[in-house]
């Protein structure tokens, strides 16, 4: 009986996960295909999730993530306190540079974006809040990987490095050198590694225990010059967030 309950829960989680990077609402058939679950089972579980409020259905019968699920997720302590602290600093950086600003945390071998300010030219191209990328492919990911436990670094370095563009780091030897430079300089640069039109500069955010708990990046068109001056602005912003976290720590940040 316990294994049966776990099976149902695992399938429900797979259904919810099918909405990641979906780009919009999904039909029942699309949910079944993306989750790999038989259509009859998908229909039953989707109905239950819809009744609870985890999914919503539009007038065309397609499904999307519901507000009830968002309400529950909004209480996740690792992102709530961080977002609350970081938002004023992010807005200042955005208004100073008129460029996109992203805030992210590490979850396993991936980076999750938890907040962002976007410009009109980057709104459709950047990761959405809740979006994920491998650690090696973004500036925030490079920062978080550079300060991750050694076992996490070795797992990433020893595994396949997915390429999104010709500029994505695909050599473990090169990536190891990059991570050492990130620790030395205090910031990371990702030049067209995800999107060939943009580059990003990121720096770490430290909590009350001086541990790196997040990273913040500035997104700029790759045709614009970038260097120490922009890196300094990003570092000033992350230091301000870090000082605030250290002065008024949130539980489980």
N, C-alpha and C positions, 0 to 999 in steps of 0.2 A: 504493500500500500504506500509506504514512504517513497519507494522508487518511482511509483506511478505519479505521485504528487510532484516529485522532482522533475519528471519528464514533462508534465504539463507546464510547470513553471519555466523550464528551459525553453519550451516551444513559445511560450508567451514572450519571453525575453528576446528570442530570435525574431519574432514578429515586430516587436518594438524597434529592434536594431535594424530592421529592413528599411526604416525611414531615414537612417543616416545617409546623408549625401543623396537623398532622393530627388531633391530639387523641386518638390511639390507634392501634392496629394497623390495617393496610389489607389488603384482599383484592387479589388479582392484578388484577382488573378495575379496582379503584379506583386502583391504582398506574398502570396504563396510561392511565386517563382523566386523572389529575392530571398525569402526565408528558407526555402527548400522544404516546406511543409505541405503535405497533401491538401488540396483545396477544401475538402469537407472539414478537415481539422482546423484549417485556417479560418473558415467561416465561423465555426463554433467559438474559437478563442477570440477572434476579432469582435464578435457580438458581445462577449463578456467584457472585453476591454472597453468597448463602446458604452456599455451600460454603466460601467464604473467611472467613465470620464477620461480614461487614458487615451482614447481615440475619439475623434469627431468625424462625422460624415457630412459631406456637402450635398447640395441639391442634385448633383450628378451621381451620387452614390459612391464617391471616392472618399478615402480616409486620410486623415492627417493626425498628427500628435495633438492630444487634447489639453485643455488648460489645467485639468486636474493633475495630470502628470507634471506639468510645468510648476504648479503650485508646490508639489512635493519636492521636486528637484531644487526649487529656489531656496530651500532650507539647508542645502548641503553646506556644512560649516566651512569646508576648505575653500569654497569660492565666494560665499556670501560676505564674510568679513574682509576678504581680500578685495572684492569688487567695491565695497563701501569705502574702503580706505583709498583705493587707487583712483576712483573716478574723478575727483577734483584735479588730481595731478595729470591724469590723462587728458582731461579737457584743456588744461593750461598748455600742454605740449601741442595738442591739436590746434588750438587757436594761435599759438606762436608760429607754428610751421605750416599750417593749412595742409597737413599731410595725415594719412591714416595712422592710427595708433591701435595696436593690438596687445591684449593681456592674455597670458597663457600659463598653464600649469602642466606638470608631467604626470601622466598616468601610465605606468608600466614603460613600454618602449615607444609611447606615442605622446604627442603634445596635444592638449585640448585648449581651445580658445574659449575664454570665459567672459570676455568683454572686448568691445572695439568701438572706435570712432572711425568713420570712413568718409572719404572724399567722393564726389560724384563719379570720378573716373575709375575709382577702385572698388566701388560698392558691390559690383556684380562679380568681380574677379577674386576678391579676398575670401578667406575662410569665414563661414558663418559662426556665430556664437554656438558652441557645442561641437564645432567641426574638429576633426582630428587629422594629424599628419604624422609620418614617421619623424623621429627626433633629428635625423641627420639632414633633413631637407629644408629647414627654415632657420632663420636667425634665432628666434626664441627657442626652437628645438636644440640648436647647437649650444646655446647658453645652458639650458637645462641638462643636456647630455654631458657637457663639460664638468658639471658639478654634481652629477648623479653618482650613486655608489659604483665602485669599480666593477662589480659583477654586471651591472646594467650596461656600463660602457663596453665591457668585453663581449657581452651578448650582441649588442648592436654592431660592434666592429667585426665580430665573427660571422654575422649573418649576411644575407643578401641586402645590398643597399639599392633600394628601388630608385630608378631615374625618372624624373618628371620632365626634365629638359636636358639638353646636352651639357648644361652647367651644373647639374646636381652632382654632389660628391658621390662617386661610385667606387673609389679605392679606399680600403680600410687604412692603408698607410698614409694617404693624404688626409683622411679624416682625423686620424690620430694626431697629426701635426697641427691641424686646424684647432682641435680641442685644446691642445697645449697653448696655442696662441690666444685662444679665448680666455683661458685662465690667467695668462700673463697680462693681457691688455685690459681685461675687464669688460669686453664687449665682443659681439659677433656680427659679422656681415654675411648676408645671404644675397648673392647677386644672380638674379634670374633663375634660381634653383627650382622654384615652383611655377612661376609665371614669367615668361620671357620678357614681359613688359615692365616688371618691377624688381626693385632691390629692397632689402630691409636691414635695419641696424637694431640690435637688441642688447639689453643689459640685464643683469640679475637683480632680483628683489630678495632681501634677506628678512627673516623673521626675528623674533626676540632672542632666539638661540643662535643667531647669526648663520642659520642654515638657509640655503637658496630654496625658496618655496615657489617662485614664479619668475617669469621673465616678461619684459615689455619691449615692444618693437615699434619703430617708426618706418612706415612704408613710403617709398619714393619711386618715381619713374626712373628706370635704369639710365635714361639719357641725362638725368640731372647729376651734377657732381655731388659726391658725398665723401666724407672723410672724418678727421678728428673733431671738427666743429659740431657736426650733427651727432656724432658719437657722444660728445661731451653733453649735449642737450639731453640725450636719452639717459645717460648716466646720472645727471643731475635729477632727472625725474624719478628714476628708480631709487636713488639715495633718499629722496624725500619720502617716497612711499615706505621704504625700509625703516626710516626713522620713526614714521608714524606707527607702523606695525610694532616696532620695538617699544615705543612709549605707551601705546594702548593696544596690547596684543588681544586678538580675538581667539576664543577657544578653538583648537584644532586647525588653525590656519596653516 
